[in-house]
């Protein structure tokens, strides 16, 4: 099985060539997802706005110390309370959450 990193450039090019994101069914699904997950959507935008306009700085990964990090929301109702995690640790955290092990 190929890793995702090898598939994504091809998929991205295919979607661009085939006008994937302008298809009505894709736009409809995206709108439905935003409405369903509006709290998550707003929390992500709040962090992005803080980074862009107010100088919030990305921190090293809280678990391993890596520099390339994502903001992890333990509670989407507190959008600016984030834990900075690298991709690998973020996946592990979500896997733990899905299994019910929590933080």
N, CA, C and O atoms as a GROMACS GRO file, in nm:
protein
  412
    1UNK      N    1   0.085  -0.119   0.000
    1UNK     CA    2   0.000   0.000   0.000
    1UNK      C    3   0.088   0.124   0.000
    1UNK      O    4   0.180   0.135   0.080
    2UNK      N    5   0.059   0.216  -0.090
    2UNK     CA    6   0.137   0.339  -0.097
    2UNK      C    7   0.096   0.433   0.015
    2UNK      O    8  -0.018   0.433   0.060
    3UNK      N    9   0.192   0.512   0.058
    3UNK     CA   10   0.160   0.613   0.158
    3UNK      C   11   0.081   0.725   0.092
    3UNK      O   12   0.091   0.746  -0.028
    4UNK      N   13   0.004   0.796   0.172
    4UNK     CA   14  -0.079   0.903   0.119
    4UNK      C   15   0.001   1.010   0.044
    4UNK      O   16  -0.047   1.064  -0.055
    5UNK      N   17   0.121   1.040   0.090
    5UNK     CA   18   0.202   1.144   0.029
    5UNK      C   19   0.228   1.120  -0.118
    5UNK      O   20   0.242   1.215  -0.195
    6UNK      N   21   0.234   0.993  -0.160
    6UNK     CA   22   0.257   0.961  -0.299
    6UNK      C   23   0.131   0.973  -0.383
    6UNK      O   24   0.139   0.996  -0.503
    7UNK      N   25   0.017   0.958  -0.323
    7UNK     CA   26  -0.110   0.962  -0.395
    7UNK      C   27  -0.159   1.106  -0.411
    7UNK      O   28  -0.217   1.141  -0.514
    8UNK      N   29  -0.138   1.187  -0.314
    8UNK     CA   30  -0.197   1.320  -0.313
    8UNK      C   31  -0.161   1.408  -0.433
    8UNK      O   32  -0.250   1.472  -0.488
    9UNK      N   33  -0.035   1.414  -0.476
    9UNK     CA   34  -0.007   1.499  -0.593
    9UNK      C   35  -0.086   1.457  -0.716
    9UNK      O   36  -0.137   1.541  -0.790
   10UNK      N   37  -0.098   1.326  -0.738
   10UNK     CA   38  -0.177   1.277  -0.851
   10UNK      C   39  -0.324   1.316  -0.835
   10UNK      O   40  -0.386   1.366  -0.928
   11UNK      N   41  -0.379   1.293  -0.715
   11UNK     CA   42  -0.519   1.326  -0.690
   11UNK      C   43  -0.544   1.475  -0.708
   11UNK      O   44  -0.645   1.514  -0.767
   12UNK      N   45  -0.454   1.555  -0.659
   12UNK     CA   46  -0.468   1.700  -0.671
   12UNK      C   47  -0.472   1.741  -0.818
   12UNK      O   48  -0.555   1.823  -0.858
   13UNK      N   49  -0.383   1.686  -0.896
   13UNK     CA   50  -0.378   1.718  -1.039
   13UNK      C   51  -0.504   1.668  -1.109
   13UNK      O   52  -0.560   1.739  -1.193
   14UNK      N   53  -0.550   1.547  -1.075
   14UNK     CA   54  -0.671   1.493  -1.136
   14UNK      C   55  -0.791   1.582  -1.107
   14UNK      O   56  -0.870   1.612  -1.196
   15UNK      N   57  -0.803   1.625  -0.981
   15UNK     CA   58  -0.916   1.710  -0.942
   15UNK      C   59  -0.911   1.844  -1.013
   15UNK      O   60  -1.015   1.898  -1.052
   16UNK      N   61  -0.791   1.899  -1.030
   16UNK     CA   62  -0.777   2.026  -1.101
   16UNK      C   63  -0.817   2.009  -1.247
   16UNK      O   64  -0.893   2.089  -1.302
   17UNK      N   65  -0.764   1.904  -1.312
   17UNK     CA   66  -0.792   1.879  -1.454
   17UNK      C   67  -0.940   1.852  -1.478
   17UNK      O   68  -0.994   1.895  -1.580
   18UNK      N   69  -1.006   1.783  -1.388
   18UNK     CA   70  -1.145   1.742  -1.408
   18UNK      C   71  -1.246   1.835  -1.341
   18UNK      O   72  -1.364   1.801  -1.331
   19UNK      N   73  -1.200   1.950  -1.297
   19UNK     CA   74  -1.289   2.052  -1.241
   19UNK      C   75  -1.372   1.995  -1.126
   19UNK      O   76  -1.491   2.025  -1.114
   20UNK      N   77  -1.310   1.913  -1.043
   20UNK     CA   78  -1.378   1.839  -0.938
   20UNK      C   79  -1.451   1.928  -0.838
   20UNK      O   80  -1.565   1.901  -0.802
   21UNK      N   81  -1.386   2.035  -0.793
   21UNK     CA   82  -1.443   2.116  -0.686
   21UNK      C   83  -1.557   2.205  -0.731
   21UNK      O   84  -1.628   2.261  -0.647
   22UNK      N   85  -1.577   2.220  -0.860
   22UNK     CA   86  -1.689   2.300  -0.909
   22UNK      C   87  -1.810   2.216  -0.945
   22UNK      O   88  -1.910   2.269  -0.995
   23UNK      N   89  -1.804   2.088  -0.920
   23UNK     CA   90  -1.919   2.002  -0.948
   23UNK      C   91  -2.026   2.027  -0.843
   23UNK      O   92  -1.995   2.041  -0.725
   24UNK      N   93  -2.152   2.032  -0.885
   24UNK     CA   94  -2.261   2.062  -0.791
   24UNK      C   95  -2.268   1.964  -0.673
   24UNK      O   96  -2.293   2.007  -0.560
   25UNK      N   97  -2.247   1.834  -0.697
   25UNK     CA   98  -2.258   1.738  -0.587
   25UNK      C   99  -2.146   1.756  -0.485
   25UNK      O  100  -2.166   1.732  -0.366
   26UNK      N  101  -2.028   1.798  -0.531
   26UNK     CA  102  -1.917   1.821  -0.439
   26UNK      C  103  -1.944   1.946  -0.356
   26UNK      O  104  -1.921   1.948  -0.236
   27UNK      N  105  -1.993   2.052  -0.421
   27UNK     CA  106  -2.027   2.175  -0.348
   27UNK      C  107  -2.137   2.149  -0.245
   27UNK      O  108  -2.131   2.200  -0.133
   28UNK      N  109  -2.237   2.069  -0.284
   28UNK     CA  110  -2.347   2.038  -0.193
   28UNK      C  111  -2.297   1.961  -0.071
   28UNK      O  112  -2.334   1.992   0.042
   29UNK      N  113  -2.211   1.859  -0.093
   29UNK     CA  114  -2.156   1.781   0.018
   29UNK      C  115  -2.072   1.869   0.111
   29UNK      O  116  -2.078   1.853   0.233
   30UNK      N  117  -1.995   1.961   0.054
   30UNK     CA  118  -1.912   2.048   0.136
   30UNK      C  119  -2.000   2.141   0.221
   30UNK      O  120  -1.970   2.162   0.339
   31UNK      N  121  -2.106   2.195   0.164
   31UNK     CA  122  -2.197   2.280   0.241
   31UNK      C  123  -2.264   2.201   0.354
   31UNK      O  124  -2.278   2.251   0.465
   32UNK      N  125  -2.304   2.077   0.324
   32UNK     CA  126  -2.366   1.993   0.426
   32UNK      C  127  -2.268   1.964   0.540
   32UNK      O  128  -2.305   1.965   0.657
   33UNK      N  129  -2.142   1.938   0.504
   33UNK     CA  130  -2.040   1.911   0.605
   33UNK      C  131  -2.018   2.032   0.693
   33UNK      O  132  -2.002   2.019   0.815
   34UNK      N  133  -2.015   2.150   0.634
   34UNK     CA  134  -1.995   2.272   0.712
   34UNK      C  135  -2.112   2.295   0.807
   34UNK      O  136  -2.091   2.330   0.923
   35UNK      N  137  -2.233   2.275   0.759
   35UNK     CA  138  -2.351   2.293   0.845
   35UNK      C  139  -2.349   2.191   0.958
   35UNK      O  140  -2.380   2.225   1.073
   36UNK      N  141  -2.315   2.066   0.928
   36UNK     CA  142  -2.312   1.959   1.028
   36UNK      C  143  -2.204   1.985   1.134
   36UNK      O  144  -2.225   1.961   1.252
   37UNK      N  145  -2.089   2.035   1.088
   37UNK     CA  146  -1.975   2.053   1.178
   37UNK      C  147  -1.943   2.200   1.199
   37UNK      O  148  -1.825   2.238   1.202
   38UNK      N  149  -2.044   2.285   1.213
   38UNK     CA  150  -2.023   2.429   1.219
   38UNK      C  151  -1.934   2.470   1.336
   38UNK      O  152  -1.855   2.564   1.323
   39UNK      N  153  -1.944   2.404   1.449
   39UNK     CA  154  -1.862   2.439   1.565
   39UNK      C  155  -1.714   2.411   1.535
   39UNK      O  156  -1.628   2.492   1.568
   40UNK      N  157  -1.686   2.297   1.473
   40UNK     CA  158  -1.548   2.264   1.436
   40UNK      C  159  -1.496   2.365   1.333
   40UNK      O  160  -1.383   2.413   1.344
   41UNK      N  161  -1.579   2.395   1.236
   41UNK     CA  162  -1.541   2.489   1.130
   41UNK      C  163  -1.506   2.625   1.188
   41UNK      O  164  -1.405   2.685   1.150
   42UNK      N  165  -1.587   2.674   1.280
   42UNK     CA  166  -1.561   2.805   1.341
   42UNK      C  167  -1.436   2.802   1.428
   42UNK      O  168  -1.361   2.900   1.432
   43UNK      N  169  -1.412   2.692   1.498
   43UNK     CA  170  -1.292   2.681   1.582
   43UNK      C  171  -1.166   2.683   1.496
   43UNK      O  172  -1.068   2.748   1.531
   44UNK      N  173  -1.169   2.612   1.384
   44UNK     CA  174  -1.053   2.611   1.294
   44UNK      C  175  -1.026   2.749   1.237
   44UNK      O  176  -0.912   2.793   1.229
   45UNK      N  177  -1.134   2.818   1.198
   45UNK     CA  178  -1.118   2.953   1.144
   45UNK      C  179  -1.070   3.050   1.250
   45UNK      O  180  -0.993   3.142   1.220
   46UNK      N  181  -1.112   3.033   1.373
   46UNK     CA  182  -1.066   3.121   1.482
   46UNK      C  183  -0.916   3.108   1.502
   46UNK      O  184  -0.847   3.209   1.518
   47UNK      N  185  -0.865   2.985   1.501
   47UNK     CA  186  -0.721   2.964   1.517
   47UNK      C  187  -0.646   3.021   1.396
   47UNK      O  188  -0.543   3.086   1.412
   48UNK      N  189  -0.698   2.997   1.277
   48UNK     CA  190  -0.633   3.049   1.156
   48UNK      C  191  -0.627   3.202   1.159
   48UNK      O  192  -0.526   3.261   1.123
   49UNK      N  193  -0.736   3.265   1.203
   49UNK     CA  194  -0.739   3.411   1.211
   49UNK      C  195  -0.640   3.461   1.317
   49UNK      O  196  -0.573   3.562   1.296
   50UNK      N  197  -0.632   3.392   1.429
   50UNK     CA  198  -0.536   3.431   1.533
   50UNK      C  199  -0.393   3.422   1.481
   50UNK      O  200  -0.311   3.510   1.507
   51UNK      N  201  -0.363   3.318   1.408
   51UNK     CA  202  -0.228   3.302   1.352
   51UNK      C  203  -0.202   3.413   1.251
   51UNK      O  204  -0.096   3.475   1.252
   52UNK      N  205  -0.298   3.437   1.163
   52UNK     CA  206  -0.280   3.531   1.054
   52UNK      C  207  -0.277   3.676   1.099
   52UNK      O  208  -0.192   3.753   1.055
   53UNK      N  209  -0.370   3.715   1.187
   53UNK     CA  210  -0.388   3.857   1.217
   53UNK      C  211  -0.340   3.901   1.355
   53UNK      O  212  -0.309   4.018   1.374
   54UNK      N  213  -0.334   3.811   1.449
   54UNK     CA  214  -0.305   3.852   1.586
   54UNK      C  215  -0.173   3.798   1.639
   54UNK      O  216  -0.139   3.819   1.756
   55UNK      N  217  -0.101   3.730   1.555
   55UNK     CA  218   0.032   3.687   1.594
   55UNK      C  219   0.041   3.563   1.681
   55UNK      O  220   0.143   3.542   1.747
   56UNK      N  221  -0.063   3.478   1.681
   56UNK     CA  222  -0.052   3.351   1.752
   56UNK      C  223   0.058   3.270   1.685
   56UNK      O  224   0.058   3.255   1.563
   57UNK      N  225   0.149   3.218   1.762
   57UNK     CA  226   0.263   3.143   1.707
   57UNK      C  227   0.242   2.994   1.726
   57UNK      O  228   0.196   2.948   1.831
   58UNK      N  229   0.277   2.921   1.623
   58UNK     CA  230   0.276   2.775   1.634
   58UNK      C  231   0.387   2.734   1.731
   58UNK      O  232   0.497   2.789   1.729
   59UNK      N  233   0.356   2.638   1.814
   59UNK     CA  234   0.452   2.589   1.912
   59UNK      C  235   0.504   2.452   1.865
   59UNK      O  236   0.441   2.389   1.780
   60UNK      N  237   0.616   2.406   1.920
   60UNK     CA  238   0.661   2.269   1.888
   60UNK      C  239   0.558   2.168   1.940
   60UNK      O  240   0.476   2.198   2.026
   61UNK      N  241   0.565   2.049   1.885
   61UNK     CA  242   0.473   1.941   1.924
   61UNK      C  243   0.483   1.917   2.075
   61UNK      O  244   0.592   1.901   2.130
   62UNK      N  245   0.368   1.913   2.140
   62UNK     CA  246   0.363   1.892   2.285
   62UNK      C  247   0.407   1.750   2.324
   62UNK      O  248   0.450   1.727   2.437
   63UNK      N  249   0.397   1.656   2.229
   63UNK     CA  250   0.431   1.518   2.261
   63UNK      C  251   0.576   1.482   2.227
   63UNK      O  252   0.644   1.416   2.305
   64UNK      N  253   0.624   1.528   2.109
   64UNK     CA  254   0.758   1.484   2.067
   64UNK      C  255   0.855   1.599   2.039
   64UNK      O  256   0.975   1.575   2.025
   65UNK      N  257   0.806   1.722   2.030
   65UNK     CA  258   0.894   1.836   2.008
   65UNK      C  259   0.919   1.872   1.863
   65UNK      O  260   1.000   1.961   1.837
   66UNK      N  261   0.853   1.807   1.768
   66UNK     CA  262   0.870   1.838   1.626
   66UNK      C  263   0.824   1.981   1.598
   66UNK      O  264   0.742   2.036   1.671
   67UNK      N  265   0.879   2.041   1.493
   67UNK     CA  266   0.849   2.183   1.467
   67UNK      C  267   0.728   2.206   1.379
   67UNK      O  268   0.661   2.308   1.395
   68UNK      N  269   0.696   2.116   1.286
   68UNK     CA  270   0.582   2.135   1.197
   68UNK      C  271   0.456   2.081   1.266
   68UNK      O  272   0.437   1.960   1.274
   69UNK      N  273   0.370   2.172   1.314
   69UNK     CA  274   0.260   2.128   1.400
   69UNK      C  275   0.123   2.173   1.350
   69UNK      O  276   0.110   2.264   1.268
   70UNK      N  277   0.022   2.106   1.402
   70UNK     CA  278  -0.119   2.139   1.380
   70UNK      C  279  -0.181   2.176   1.514
   70UNK      O  280  -0.132   2.134   1.619
   71UNK      N  281  -0.287   2.253   1.510
   71UNK     CA  282  -0.360   2.286   1.633
   71UNK      C  283  -0.462   2.177   1.659
   71UNK      O  284  -0.546   2.149   1.573
   72UNK      N  285  -0.457   2.115   1.775
   72UNK     CA  286  -0.553   2.012   1.813
   72UNK      C  287  -0.649   2.069   1.915
   72UNK      O  288  -0.608   2.118   2.020
   73UNK      N  289  -0.780   2.061   1.884
   73UNK     CA  290  -0.883   2.110   1.975
   73UNK      C  291  -0.936   1.994   2.058
   73UNK      O  292  -0.993   1.900   2.003
   74UNK      N  293  -0.917   1.998   2.187
   74UNK     CA  294  -0.979   1.898   2.274
   74UNK      C  295  -1.126   1.931   2.292
   74UNK      O  296  -1.209   1.841   2.305
   75UNK      N  297  -1.160   2.060   2.291
   75UNK     CA  298  -1.297   2.106   2.306
   75UNK      C  299  -1.320   2.218   2.206
   75UNK      O  300  -1.263   2.326   2.218
   76UNK      N  301  -1.405   2.193   2.106
   76UNK     CA  302  -1.429   2.291   2.002
   76UNK      C  303  -1.504   2.415   2.053
   76UNK      O  304  -1.505   2.518   1.986
   77UNK      N  305  -1.564   2.406   2.170
   77UNK     CA  306  -1.633   2.522   2.225
   77UNK      C  307  -1.535   2.622   2.286
   77UNK      O  308  -1.573   2.734   2.321
   78UNK      N  309  -1.409   2.580   2.299
   78UNK     CA  310  -1.302   2.671   2.344
   78UNK      C  311  -1.202   2.679   2.228
   78UNK      O  312  -1.097   2.614   2.234
   79UNK      N  313  -1.233   2.757   2.125
   79UNK     CA  314  -1.158   2.750   1.999
   79UNK      C  315  -1.011   2.791   2.008
   79UNK      O  316  -0.930   2.746   1.927
   80UNK      N  317  -0.975   2.875   2.103
   80UNK     CA  318  -0.836   2.919   2.108
   80UNK      C  319  -0.752   2.840   2.209
   80UNK      O  320  -0.633   2.867   2.226
   81UNK      N  321  -0.816   2.745   2.274
   81UNK     CA  322  -0.741   2.657   2.365
   81UNK      C  323  -0.702   2.533   2.284
   81UNK      O  324  -0.780   2.439   2.271
   82UNK      N  325  -0.580   2.537   2.230
   82UNK     CA  326  -0.535   2.430   2.143
   82UNK      C  327  -0.408   2.367   2.198
   82UNK      O  328  -0.335   2.427   2.277
   83UNK      N  329  -0.385   2.246   2.155
   83UNK     CA  330  -0.262   2.174   2.188
   83UNK      C  331  -0.190   2.153   2.056
   83UNK      O  332  -0.248   2.099   1.962
   84UNK      N  333  -0.065   2.195   2.046
   84UNK     CA  334   0.010   2.186   1.923
   84UNK      C  335   0.070   2.047   1.909
   84UNK      O  336   0.146   2.003   1.995
   85UNK      N  337   0.034   1.977   1.800
   85UNK     CA  338   0.081   1.842   1.776
   85UNK      C  339   0.130   1.826   1.632
   85UNK      O  340   0.073   1.886   1.540
   86UNK      N  341   0.236   1.746   1.614
   86UNK     CA  342   0.282   1.716   1.477
   86UNK      C  343   0.180   1.621   1.413
   86UNK      O  344   0.091   1.570   1.482
   87UNK      N  345   0.193   1.597   1.284
   87UNK     CA  346   0.096   1.513   1.212
   87UNK      C  347   0.087   1.375   1.276
   87UNK      O  348  -0.023   1.324   1.300
   88UNK      N  349   0.201   1.314   1.303
   88UNK     CA  350   0.202   1.178   1.359
   88UNK      C  351   0.132   1.174   1.496
   88UNK      O  352   0.047   1.089   1.520
   89UNK      N  353   0.169   1.266   1.584
   89UNK     CA  354   0.109   1.268   1.718
   89UNK      C  355  -0.039   1.307   1.712
   89UNK      O  356  -0.119   1.262   1.795
   90UNK      N  357  -0.077   1.390   1.615
   90UNK     CA  358  -0.216   1.430   1.599
   90UNK      C  359  -0.300   1.308   1.560
   90UNK      O  360  -0.410   1.289   1.613
   91UNK      N  361  -0.248   1.227   1.469
   91UNK     CA  362  -0.320   1.104   1.431
   91UNK      C  363  -0.336   1.010   1.550
   91UNK      O  364  -0.443   0.953   1.571
   92UNK      N  365  -0.229   0.996   1.627
   92UNK     CA  366  -0.234   0.910   1.746
   92UNK      C  367  -0.338   0.962   1.844
   92UNK      O  368  -0.415   0.885   1.901
   93UNK      N  369  -0.340   1.093   1.865
   93UNK     CA  370  -0.437   1.154   1.957
   93UNK      C  371  -0.580   1.129   1.913
   93UNK      O  372  -0.665   1.095   1.996
   94UNK      N  373  -0.609   1.144   1.783
   94UNK     CA  374  -0.744   1.120   1.734
   94UNK      C  375  -0.780   0.971   1.743
   94UNK      O  376  -0.895   0.937   1.771
   95UNK      N  377  -0.683   0.884   1.721
   95UNK     CA  378  -0.709   0.740   1.736
   95UNK      C  379  -0.743   0.707   1.881
   95UNK      O  380  -0.834   0.628   1.907
   96UNK      N  381  -0.670   0.767   1.974
   96UNK     CA  382  -0.699   0.745   2.116
   96UNK      C  383  -0.838   0.797   2.152
   96UNK      O  384  -0.912   0.732   2.226
   97UNK      N  385  -0.873   0.914   2.100
   97UNK     CA  386  -1.003   0.973   2.128
   97UNK      C  387  -1.115   0.885   2.074
   97UNK      O  388  -1.216   0.865   2.141
   98UNK      N  389  -1.096   0.833   1.951
   98UNK     CA  390  -1.198   0.746   1.890
   98UNK      C  391  -1.218   0.617   1.971
   98UNK      O  392  -1.329   0.566   1.980
   99UNK      N  393  -1.110   0.566   2.028
   99UNK     CA  394  -1.121   0.443   2.109
   99UNK      C  395  -1.174   0.469   2.248
   99UNK      O  396  -1.201   0.376   2.324
  100UNK      N  397  -1.190   0.597   2.282
  100UNK     CA  398  -1.245   0.631   2.414
  100UNK      C  399  -1.143   0.640   2.523
  100UNK      O  400  -1.179   0.634   2.641
  101UNK      N  401  -1.015   0.654   2.489
  101UNK     CA  402  -0.911   0.661   2.592
  101UNK      C  403  -0.889   0.804   2.639
  101UNK      O  404  -0.830   0.825   2.745
  102UNK      N  405  -0.936   0.901   2.561
  102UNK     CA  406  -0.924   1.042   2.603
  102UNK      C  407  -0.782   1.091   2.606
  102UNK      O  408  -0.692   1.030   2.548
  103UNK      N  409  -0.762   1.202   2.675
  103UNK     CA  410  -0.630   1.267   2.680
  103UNK      C  411  -0.551   1.215   2.797
  103UNK      O  412  -0.438   1.257   2.818
   0.00000   0.00000   0.00000
